[in-house]
Structure formats: C-alpha cells, structure tokens
C-alpha cells in the first residue's frame, strides 16, 4: 500500500537511477527521451520506477500529459522521499509486490496535493482519507491502494520496523491513523523532512551524521514514545529539528545587510541565546556562518562572467556586506586573493 518505498539501498539506486544530485537520487520524466510519445513515456516510467525504486500497479488520468518526479535520500535505516505526478492518480501494492520485497518499514506520509487522498489497507480493512495538508502513518508490509481524483503529491519519511518498535509500543495499532498537523512534533517532523531534501549550497549539511537519529526521535514522539525514551527523544530530536530551522533561516536571509540572530530568533519564536547555543554546537557561530555564506556568494558572483559589468562594491553589497573595506579584507583572508585578482584570474578552487 505504499507509493514511495523502494527495494534498493541508496548506493544501489544511485548507480541505477538516471540522476544523482548530491546525497539524493532524482528520477523524473524530464530524464526520458523526448522522442517518446505520451503513452511511451508512461510505460517506460512505470517499468523503470518499478524495477529501480518500487513496484506497484499504476493508474493514470485521462487527459493530462504524463509527467512524474520521484526523489529520495537514505540516512542509515531512515529513508526520505518526494513524489509528484499530475497524471498518476492511483498506486496499488499487491500481495505479488509484497512477496518480492522483504523490506519492513513504517512511514509517515504528508499529502501536498490539492485533493484528498484515500489509503486503504487490505489486511486490516482500515481506510483513511488525508485532506490536503493531512498526514497518516502506515507500513509497507501490507497490500493496499492509494488513490485520488486528481494527481498525487507527497513527502514521506520511512524507518525500519525494528528501529521503531524499540521506541514505540504497538505501532501497528496506529496504522492509518490521522494526525493533527497542529501537533508541534508532527510540524517539526514535516518541516525537517522538507529541509533535508532541499539543495544545500553552503557545502553540506553539518547534521548529516545525526539525521537518522533525529528522524527516529521525531517519529517516536509523534506516535507516543515509551516513557523511558520520551525525554531523551524530546531533547535530542527537537533540538536538532530546531537547528535545521535556524540553518535554513540563515541560508535564506544572510544576504540582507541587517540580518541578525535576533531576527532568526523572533521568526522561530525562540530566544536569541537559544539560537546562538544551538549554533555553537555546530562549531560555527552565527557571525561565522553568515560571513562564510556571504563570501561564497561573492566568490560565485565574481567567477560568473555575466556579472563582469558589476563593480566590486556592488557585488559586496549584493552579498550582504555594508563595508567594502571589510569585504576586501575578509575575501583576501578566505581565498588568498583580492576580489579584483580573483575576478581577473577567472576564479578558482576555494
């Protein structure tokens, strides 16, 4: 009953799949030959998607040009994915698929489509309807069907069964339950899932090594962890999720000359000290992280010939510096050349 599970490991899929972007694999109809007609694109997508990532019986709408996009990443025993198609409206997982796939996973899925999505589990005869923005919890072990009157669009995070049953008592009893997205932990889980799947242009995620643990903690808290693990999960998982919120806010706002940790704290509803304490755990202060992002943006702008018409001070201001002399000092110290020398050399490795 699962439209976003995959039988391959991340390493296997990245070798087999059409495109590997950083630590995520993307499979899109954009990668298919433009010489195929619409029906040919659908048939090839269905075959490749089933063979490489997950096996289902697919149903499509009449009318829309076929397009689909699937992305996933794996962190230990945790798997994160996105799926979107305006043409596919139903995916069925049958006993035949289950027999060929020994994967045992639990998952949260979030419906981002404009229409409700119904999910039915044949083994338990349970069914739920996820409204747009809704979420549910289920397992890959059971046959079932996911369908909508329109296309499908979702994000999903899946964890190994063995990992979850060590934290949550009787998780099978919660299959196809509907969850209130106003629950703070579930909101953190949804936001964390979105953040770790976004491109990260600042040289990698400092929490990559902890993503598996953070997801397990948030998963357990959302479902109701056993009392002996709740406090550890709350402290560890929520702090990591908050840190990801802070890092995302910094990546979005660093080029504003007036950007400050106070702005980040106010936007997230926490104290400035809390923001700085969490950043301290990454070994980079707020100021150091912002400066590095500004310098990297300046380096990319100077290396881009399309920006040759810009003066050096215009580049500095566009990256968030409000003092040109300070920009020059920082740039030379970071890259071993002045901005003008770097531009004149055609750029280079940092």
LUMMAR-105091 format. One record per residue (C-alpha): x, y, z; residue in three letters; residue number from 1. Coordinates in steps of 0.001 Angstrom, whole numbers, plus 500000, padded with zeros to 6 digits. Example, Ala and Ser with C-alpha at 12.3 -4.5 7.8 and 13.67 -1.06 7.14 Angstrom:
// residues 2
      xx      yy      zz  code  pos
  512300  495500  507800   ALA    1
  513670  498940  507140   SER    2
//
This chain:
// residues 350
      xx      yy      zz  code  pos
  500000  500000  500000   UNK    1
  502951  502243  499660   UNK    2
  503721  504520  496796   UNK    3
  507089  505785  497995   UNK    4
  509009  502769  499212   UNK    5
  511964  501341  497342   UNK    6
  513716  497958  497451   UNK    7
  517215  499261  496680   UNK    8
  519676  500803  499060   UNK    9
  520728  504371  498384   UNK   10
  524060  503287  496877   UNK   11
  522417  500744  494584   UNK   12
  519758  503173  493426   UNK   13
  522198  505999  492819   UNK   14
  524120  503746  490457   UNK   15
  520965  502530  488698   UNK   16
  518933  505717  488638   UNK   17
  519037  508414  485985   UNK   18
  520364  511257  488125   UNK   19
  522247  511531  491415   UNK   20
  522224  515045  492920   UNK   21
  524474  515427  495977   UNK   22
  523090  512946  498533   UNK   23
  519745  512473  496781   UNK   24
  518586  510451  493787   UNK   25
  516081  512064  491415   UNK   26
  514069  510145  488825   UNK   27
  511989  512384  486565   UNK   28
  510191  512136  483245   UNK   29
  512465  515038  482280   UNK   30
  515217  512405  482061   UNK   31
  513336  510335  479467   UNK   32
  513856  510597  475723   UNK   33
  511937  513412  474077   UNK   34
  511332  511099  471110   UNK   35
  508808  509053  473103   UNK   36
  505106  509800  472763   UNK   37
  502958  510304  475863   UNK   38
  501991  506659  476216   UNK   39
  505575  505584  475670   UNK   40
  506750  507914  478427   UNK   41
  504196  506434  480831   UNK   42
  505129  502839  480006   UNK   43
  508865  503489  480367   UNK   44
  508371  505405  483624   UNK   45
  506256  502553  485005   UNK   46
  508856  499943  484095   UNK   47
  511873  501879  485375   UNK   48
  510186  503100  488533   UNK   49
  509043  499584  489423   UNK   50
  512375  497954  488573   UNK   51
  514675  500517  490187   UNK   52
  512728  502016  493080   UNK   53
  509394  500441  493987   UNK   54
  506842  498086  492415   UNK   55
  503152  498992  492022   UNK   56
  500232  498766  489715   UNK   57
  499763  502286  488350   UNK   58
  496616  504064  487183   UNK   59
  496652  507358  485318   UNK   60
  494146  510034  484497   UNK   61
  492858  510579  481007   UNK   62
  493854  513944  479610   UNK   63
  496930  515307  481375   UNK   64
  500266  514938  479618   UNK   65
  502192  512329  481562   UNK   66
  504841  513682  483914   UNK   67
  506219  512489  487241   UNK   68
  509099  513165  489592   UNK   69
  510474  510994  492379   UNK   70
  513294  511887  494768   UNK   71
  514726  510013  497715   UNK   72
  517609  510027  500143   UNK   73
  518729  507443  502683   UNK   74
  520326  508042  506080   UNK   75
  521132  504725  507737   UNK   76
  517791  502977  508256   UNK   77
  515767  506131  507530   UNK   78
  514547  506984  504036   UNK   79
  513066  510274  502875   UNK   80
  511245  510865  499602   UNK   81
  509130  513153  497466   UNK   82
  506680  512068  494796   UNK   83
  504633  514213  492433   UNK   84
  502601  513476  489333   UNK   85
  499645  515322  487895   UNK   86
  498808  512268  485788   UNK   87
  499063  509296  488179   UNK   88
  496004  509066  490423   UNK   89
  496288  505568  491948   UNK   90
  499031  503215  493062   UNK   91
  498291  499722  494290   UNK   92
  500633  497466  496223   UNK   93
  499580  493851  495802   UNK   94
  500494  490559  497518   UNK   95
  502691  489880  494491   UNK   96
  504699  493037  495217   UNK   97
  504920  492224  498929   UNK   98
  506234  488719  498209   UNK   99
  509082  490146  496139   UNK  100
  510071  492797  498685   UNK  101
  511324  491848  502141   UNK  102
  511629  495486  503267   UNK  103
  509926  496125  506613   UNK  104
  509256  499812  507079   UNK  105
  506922  502173  508895   UNK  106
  506256  505562  507348   UNK  107
  504641  508946  507810   UNK  108
  503322  510478  504606   UNK  109
  502128  514063  504096   UNK  110
  499605  514905  501375   UNK  111
  500624  518028  499436   UNK  112
  498109  517565  496621   UNK  113
  495102  519826  496119   UNK  114
  492642  516940  496551   UNK  115
  492086  514403  499350   UNK  116
  493939  511104  499060   UNK  117
  492443  507848  500311   UNK  118
  494596  504982  501520   UNK  119
  493217  501514  502234   UNK  120
  494992  498562  503837   UNK  121
  493517  495218  502745   UNK  122
  494938  493143  505593   UNK  123
  493358  495218  508374   UNK  124
  490482  496555  506255   UNK  125
  491356  500008  507506   UNK  126
  490996  503139  505410   UNK  127
  491762  506799  505914   UNK  128
  491302  509928  503848   UNK  129
  494065  512526  504020   UNK  130
  492820  516025  503353   UNK  131
  495214  518406  501581   UNK  132
  497926  519069  504145   UNK  133
  496988  515958  506112   UNK  134
  499204  513103  507259   UNK  135
  498961  509452  508134   UNK  136
  501112  506565  509355   UNK  137
  501370  503172  507697   UNK  138
  503538  500189  506844   UNK  139
  504972  498736  503640   UNK  140
  504215  495197  504778   UNK  141
  500537  495194  503761   UNK  142
  498828  495267  500398   UNK  143
  496522  498158  499631   UNK  144
  495822  501125  497409   UNK  145
  496424  504848  497423   UNK  146
  494206  506929  495154   UNK  147
  492895  510387  494433   UNK  148
  490530  512078  491985   UNK  149
  493472  514157  490804   UNK  150
  497240  513669  490757   UNK  151
  499431  512694  493691   UNK  152
  501936  514868  495522   UNK  153
  503504  513861  498809   UNK  154
  506528  513667  501048   UNK  155
  507306  510593  503101   UNK  156
  509774  509512  505745   UNK  157
  510180  505797  506433   UNK  158
  512053  503998  509201   UNK  159
  512969  500365  509703   UNK  160
  510405  498398  511708   UNK  161
  512986  497106  514166   UNK  162
  514189  500623  514987   UNK  163
  510685  501902  515701   UNK  164
  509375  499038  517812   UNK  165
  512293  499625  520183   UNK  166
  510878  503111  520849   UNK  167
  507090  502844  520454   UNK  168
  504779  500222  521926   UNK  169
  502470  498522  519381   UNK  170
  502978  500871  516414   UNK  171
  500847  498544  514235   UNK  172
  497788  499699  516194   UNK  173
  498331  503223  514825   UNK  174
  498388  502276  511123   UNK  175
  496217  504606  509009   UNK  176
  495507  506892  511926   UNK  177
  495011  510531  511015   UNK  178
  497159  513079  512790   UNK  179
  496615  516700  513700   UNK  180
  499237  518808  511940   UNK  181
  498861  521376  514725   UNK  182
  500778  518902  516881   UNK  183
  504173  520630  517382   UNK  184
  506183  517418  516995   UNK  185
  504442  516490  513739   UNK  186
  505022  520008  512420   UNK  187
  508720  519631  513244   UNK  188
  508776  516244  511507   UNK  189
  507156  517655  508344   UNK  190
  509432  520700  508279   UNK  191
  512556  518656  508964   UNK  192
  511597  516305  506135   UNK  193
  511292  519261  503752   UNK  194
  514544  520858  504878   UNK  195
  516795  517818  504487   UNK  196
  515521  517254  500946   UNK  197
  516299  520769  499766   UNK  198
  519561  521527  497916   UNK  199
  522219  522750  500320   UNK  200
  524544  525216  498631   UNK  201
  526765  526019  501596   UNK  202
  528976  522955  501387   UNK  203
  526966  520198  503044   UNK  204
  524695  519600  505967   UNK  205
  526511  519729  509320   UNK  206
  523961  517316  510771   UNK  207
  524150  514587  508124   UNK  208
  525575  512153  510657   UNK  209
  522641  512780  513001   UNK  210
  519710  512778  510558   UNK  211
  518807  509150  511225   UNK  212
  518696  509688  514982   UNK  213
  516713  512915  514648   UNK  214
  514083  511311  512439   UNK  215
  513715  508361  514802   UNK  216
  513289  510708  517754   UNK  217
  510649  512819  515995   UNK  218
  508891  509705  514719   UNK  219
  508708  508254  518217   UNK  220
  507469  511493  519777   UNK  221
  504767  511923  517127   UNK  222
  503486  508392  517768   UNK  223
  503909  508402  521526   UNK  224
  507275  507026  522574   UNK  225
  507630  504822  525621   UNK  226
  508050  506898  528733   UNK  227
  511679  505859  529231   UNK  228
  512732  507268  525837   UNK  229
  510440  510287  525561   UNK  230
  512646  512797  527363   UNK  231
  515797  511778  525505   UNK  232
  513957  511931  522184   UNK  233
  512380  515280  523022   UNK  234
  515680  516884  523943   UNK  235
  517729  515373  521154   UNK  236
  515231  515285  518287   UNK  237
  513549  518639  518777   UNK  238
  516834  520470  519270   UNK  239
  518175  519008  516037   UNK  240
  514997  519947  514194   UNK  241
  515198  523472  515592   UNK  242
  518801  523733  514468   UNK  243
  517763  522810  510938   UNK  244
  515137  525586  511075   UNK  245
  517852  528028  512122   UNK  246
  520253  526930  509373   UNK  247
  517522  527257  506760   UNK  248
  516654  530759  508010   UNK  249
  520333  531735  507752   UNK  250
  520630  530405  504200   UNK  251
  517568  532422  503215   UNK  252
  518483  535678  504956   UNK  253
  522281  536006  505015   UNK  254
  522490  538465  502095   UNK  255
  520438  541057  503994   UNK  256
  522966  543575  505459   UNK  257
  520774  543955  508569   UNK  258
  520381  540221  509117   UNK  259
  520839  539185  512762   UNK  260
  520370  536274  515111   UNK  261
  517661  538322  516790   UNK  262
  515646  538229  513547   UNK  263
  516021  534451  513344   UNK  264
  515009  534016  516975   UNK  265
  511945  536235  516553   UNK  266
  510833  534400  513393   UNK  267
  511123  530996  515087   UNK  268
  509645  532085  518406   UNK  269
  512734  531290  520485   UNK  270
  515306  533346  522334   UNK  271
  518458  534754  520747   UNK  272
  520516  532861  523302   UNK  273
  518824  529603  522257   UNK  274
  519737  530282  518607   UNK  275
  523356  531010  519484   UNK  276
  523618  527990  521803   UNK  277
  522418  525612  519092   UNK  278
  524785  527117  516540   UNK  279
  527652  526798  518999   UNK  280
  527081  523016  518922   UNK  281
  527957  523015  515201   UNK  282
  531335  524705  515901   UNK  283
  530300  527734  513813   UNK  284
  528856  530860  515405   UNK  285
  526061  532846  513778   UNK  286
  528509  535514  512614   UNK  287
  530985  532974  511200   UNK  288
  528281  531094  509321   UNK  289
  526787  534269  507831   UNK  290
  530224  535556  506813   UNK  291
  531098  532297  505065   UNK  292
  527823  532272  503124   UNK  293
  528362  535888  502047   UNK  294
  531924  535176  500919   UNK  295
  530896  532086  498991   UNK  296
  528160  534029  497226   UNK  297
  530650  536790  496367   UNK  298
  533108  534201  495040   UNK  299
  530435  532703  492772   UNK  300
  529337  536125  491537   UNK  301
  532885  537166  490727   UNK  302
  533536  533905  488875   UNK  303
  530406  534370  486747   UNK  304
  531221  536342  483595   UNK  305
  527643  537587  483471   UNK  306
  528485  539769  486482   UNK  307
  531527  541429  484903   UNK  308
  529563  544647  484483   UNK  309
  529126  544905  488255   UNK  310
  531628  546870  490300   UNK  311
  533328  545124  493216   UNK  312
  531431  547206  495756   UNK  313
  528124  546281  494056   UNK  314
  528994  542611  494462   UNK  315
  529840  543215  498111   UNK  316
  526530  544953  498786   UNK  317
  524571  542261  496938   UNK  318
  526091  539644  499255   UNK  319
  525187  541479  502461   UNK  320
  528388  543423  503217   UNK  321
  527877  547065  504162   UNK  322
  531579  547949  504356   UNK  323
  533652  547455  501200   UNK  324
  536993  547566  503019   UNK  325
  535835  544835  505402   UNK  326
  534700  542755  502426   UNK  327
  538127  543081  500793   UNK  328
  539935  542009  503980   UNK  329
  537681  539016  504567   UNK  330
  537777  537890  500938   UNK  331
  541578  538022  500753   UNK  332
  541929  536173  504048   UNK  333
  539467  533459  502928   UNK  334
  540567  532938  499314   UNK  335
  544135  534243  499229   UNK  336
  543450  536943  496629   UNK  337
  541632  540251  496420   UNK  338
  538187  540273  494765   UNK  339
  539678  542027  491707   UNK  340
  542513  539483  491440   UNK  341
  540067  536603  491809   UNK  342
  537827  538010  489065   UNK  343
  540814  538606  486808   UNK  344
  542066  535029  487234   UNK  345
  538738  533599  486150   UNK  346
  538016  532101  489557   UNK  347
  539472  529060  491229   UNK  348
  539043  526458  493921   UNK  349
  538405  527680  497437   UNK  350
//
